[in-house]
Amino acid sequence: MDYLQTYGEQKLNGTIEISGAKNASLPLIAMTILAKNNVHIKNLPNVADIKTLLKLLSNLGAKCEFHEDKVTVDTSTLNQTKAKYDIVKTMRASILVLGPILARFGHCEVSLPGGCAIGQRPIDLHLKALEHMGAKIDIKSGYVEATAPDGLKGCNIIFDKITVTGTANIVMAASLAKGKTVITNAAREPEVVQLCEVLNASGVKIEGIATAVLTIHGTDSKLLNIDEFKVIPDRIEAGTYLCAGAITKSKLTLTNVDATHMGSIISKLEEMGLSFDITKDSITIHPTQDIKPVKITTQEYPAFPTDMQAQFLALATQADGVSIIEEKLFENRFMHVSELQRMGADITLNGNIATVNGISKLSGTDVMATDLRASSALVLAGMVAEGETNIHRIYHLDRGYDNLEKKLQNVGANIKRLKEETL
Ligand code: UD1
């Protein structure tokens, strides 16, 4: 197993190229199950979650050729419809194959993903929506068994809560369904928008893209012809590097980035005193010597993303004053707090609200990554902590950050990947 070692009082300078978005790539790869042609996808991030989903598709019989940041997926050979526990347990987003496999083959079994470090994360809304579309769903021996021998039928679906992968799953299922599906309270995340745009360009008429009401005109089992496309930039990776610039008080430029997806992140950094030069595909952050405290509530897009909460919490430890950070989406997403406290951060946790008393003098130590975004928060803290910080269990980080330490080294960071000693 690997760990990361970094040192405090760092100054960064230079340019970081942002990779394609992991959370856009995953539904887009699952979408290839709906295609009759070989699908070429460009600008994929080199992260473990993408390899996991491609492995899942390969296990189901698809052919996947992954080279650098491109993949070609041929699902014409897909001949299995069971997503097994050993893969699903490593990546919850495997549930994204449920909608498209059921729509194409009329049956699908997917292992229940179970809880995870940040909360229970049920999939009841996915299942309820598929039942509305005519699927029969049974839960047996830890698996969701879904059948729709007569195909899925369009209907009205109102999500009780906004769900990102739930919306993606149902949009994909509705694409091959018979008739019109209207999804109310749909997620509007840019990753969902791209999925809808690609489907819309591939013969599925979708109205209301980027709004909370999506109308999907299904093809009645006709498979799609999907042209080559490029995954949108990763707004969470970009936001993390903006926090790296902010916390180390360094000027950094990000390229291959789309600031229009990052409104709430940029505006919170502006409130904290940072300033920016923004072009169509780049963002330069200008440092401030006096980081101001901030109030943040995580919510669905376009509000502040839960996937940036941990990084802003690390940044808030260096603000001059008291920041309040409220987590509204996941009940247990504050595991990084105890690790930051071990580094000397002054944080009080009360339910889902963290109160961060800023200008903590952090000191380096051994810390443990508990989930994907918590890992990058610990890296940020390590770059301003006195002395050496070792971040363990970075397999979480490798799930979603493409070459994080290399990208940081390229802008002058003192960070390296080392092997854990075996006892
Ligand atoms: C996606 C993102 C994840 C991000 C999250 C919230 C991917 C692969 N992952 O996760 O990085 O943190 O959105 O922006 O895109 N819920 C239910 N029942 C359901 C589904 C969801 O109660 O059937 C609840 C969840 O427990 C949570 C909330 O709805 O409280 C939002 O979850 P959801 O948007 O579904 O998150 P994911 O799609 O799993």
Residues whose N, C-alpha, C, O or C-beta is under 5 A from the ligand:
A	BS01	UD1	N23 A93 R121 P122 I123 D124 L125 H126 K161 I162 T163 V164 T165 G166 T306 D307 L329 F330
